[in-house]
Every structure is written in C-alpha cells, then in structure tokens.
Amino acid sequence: MGMRKFYLSAILCLGALTAQAEILDVMTSYIYSSDYNQARVGASAPITYNTSVGMEVKYVEDKISVSNGGLKNPVYSLYAPMQLDLEIAHFNLIPFYYFNNQSHLPNLHKAAAYGLSGQLTMDLLKDDANDIYTQAYINAAYARQKGNLLTDNSWKNRYFDQTAFTLGFKQNWYSTFSFNIAATAYVYPDGISQVQNFHGILDQKDLGFTQSFDVNRFLGKYTLSARLTRMWPEKHSSLYLGYHYEEFYTADPEHSALIGNSFYITRNVYTDMAYNHIETNGNTNKRDLFFINLNFIF
C-alpha cells in the first residue's frame, strides 16, 4: 500500500509539470542499505530563460523502526524546488513537508515536519579564458517538526524548531578538477541542553547536504565536509570522492566516505552511481549504502 501511494504521488507530480513544460527534466533515485530503502522521484522545468521550478516526492522505508514499532509506516515527504540563475549569483529555494507518521510504542506519539531551505551561490572568480572558477555559497534552513523529546527520563510530544547554516567554497580548475569544502552549524531556538534523545522523522540532509546518502534524524552539532571531483567534459562524465565528519547531541560522532561516478548513458539519459561507507567513532555501527540516480531530459 505504501509504495502505491508513493507512485501515485509521483505520477501526479510529473503530470502537473508536464502539462506546463516544453522541456522536462525527470529524476529518479534509489538508495539501498541494511537499515533503509529510499526512493525519490521528481521533475523540474524552466518557466523563463533563467528560472525553473520542480516537484519531488521521497519515500523512506525505515526497516529497524518499523520492525520495532518506532514508526508505523514508511516516511513520505514532498519538495518544491525553485531555482533562479543570474550572471553572478544563483538562488535555490526548497520548501518541504513531511506527512504525519504514527508510532506503535505507547510512549511515542505522532511525528511530522515542515520547513524551508535556501541557498545563495556567488561567483568570486570567473576566468572564462582559462576555465578557472571560484564560488562561495551560503545555505540557511529552518524546520519545525512535531516529535518526541526525551528529557528528565520521560518522553514529551511537542513541536521542536531548529535551524542550520552552511558556508561552503567550490574551486574549479580548467573544467577538469573541482574541490568543494563546507561547514554546517545547527542552532536550536528552544534549547538542547536538557534533551537526552529525540524521535522524529525529518532527515537532516534537508537542512544541509553532507557527503552522505544515509538517513539522519539525530540532532546535530556541526558538520565538516569535502568533495574532490575529476571531470571529463568531452565525455560528460566525472569521478568524485567525498568525506564528512559530524557531531551530534543525540548520537555518537560519525564519519562518512563516498565514492561515485556520473556519466551519460544516452544523449538524454544521465546517471550517477555511488558507494557510501559510514561508521561512528570506534569503528562501531558501520553501514554501507548504494546509490543510483537517473535523469531523463524530454
């Protein structure tokens, strides 16, 4: 029943954009791990020469939480990305919404979430003659979720706010190599000092992407990440390596290593495949994820 809801939402999402668009970029991705199955379907279309809008639907099957009663159903979320490209700056805005999810456990109650993520990317250096570019980007995100906070050894179901701020830099050399570094800090307006644990459904990657494809619902302190990419423009392909380190308030620190390859299968079909290894400090709680993404341009 869950996957039928997901596919119906995806069809409605694609249909709404197809009816208005002359050019349509359709994306579908799948991530497998021992803890989660994730699927995502979306589409984007230009509405002016420098503006595009899109819709995406995400499905996450949390195998552990569903089996132990932490979550009654898979987690569904909806996104509406918008993009504006100017000569020296680029704007991205992504509102998102998580549908209600109930727990089977008596001490845990309904969870839901919504929020907004916005990013400004600026060109610090643009040398077209030598194909050398330097960019800086600032991302600010806000989320409000209804979840279950463990304080004073008792669970309380209430709304909980958080924000995240990311500062990053990207350097491109001769359209052959690029290097990206970023740091994300998490801020909790309601305070975090008394929180012992948290049970919610928001994936923290919606507030600031780190070099990981894992589902992360822990309350973070900060994240440091980097990515190195080798590109072959004539073949429209790339090979990339990513790493991040993250500390949390409600979990052990985490390391993530990522390797991936992107290329065109045909003129209108683009794919991105990656392997992601994650482990907490002390080589505990190791996880391996396999990611595949397909883009179709009509």
NORGICOR-V264603 format. One line per field, one symbol per residue. ss: DSSP state (2 for helix, 1 for strand, 0 for the rest). phi: phi as a letter, one per 40 degrees, with the letter a starting at -180 (. if undefined). burial: I if it has 9 or more other ideal C-beta (glycine too) atoms within 8 Angstrom, else O. A space follows every 10 residues. Layout:
BEGIN
ss: ???
phi: ???
burial: ???
END
This chain:
BEGIN
ss: 0222222222 2222222200 0000111111 1100011111 1111111100 1111111111 1122222200 0000111111 1111100011 1111111111 1000000000 1111111111 1111111000 0111111111 1111111111 1001111111 1111111111 1110001111 1111111000 0000001110 0002220000 0000000001 1111111111 1122201111 1111111100 0001111111 1111110011 1111111111 0001111111 11111110
phi: .ccccccccc cccccccccb bcbbbbbaaa bbaccbbbba baabacbbcb bbbaabbbbb ccccccccgc bcbdcbabbb cbbbbbcbab bbbbcaabcd bbbccccbbd baaaiabbbb bbccabbccb fbbbbbbbbb abbbbcabcc bfgbcbcaca cababbbabb bbbffbbabb babbbbbbdc gbccccaaba bccccccicb cabccbbccc cabbaaabbb bbccbfbabb bbaabbbbcb acdbbbbbba abaccbcbbb bbbabbbbac dgfbfcabbb babbbbbb
burial: OIOOIIIOII OOIIOIIIOO IOOIIIIIII IOIOOIIIII IIIIIOOOOO IIIIIIIIII IIIOIIOOII IOOIIIIIII IIIOOOOOII IIIIIIOIIO IIIOOOOIOI IIIIIIIIII IIIOOOOOOO IIIIIIIIII IIIIIIIIII IOOOIOIOOI IIIIIIIIII IIIOOIIIII OIIIOIOIOO OOOOIOOIII IIIIIIIIOI IIIIIIIIII OIIIIIIIII IIOOOOIIII IIIIIIOIII OIIIIIIIII IIIIOOOOII IIIIIIIIII OOOOOOIIII IIIIIIIO
END
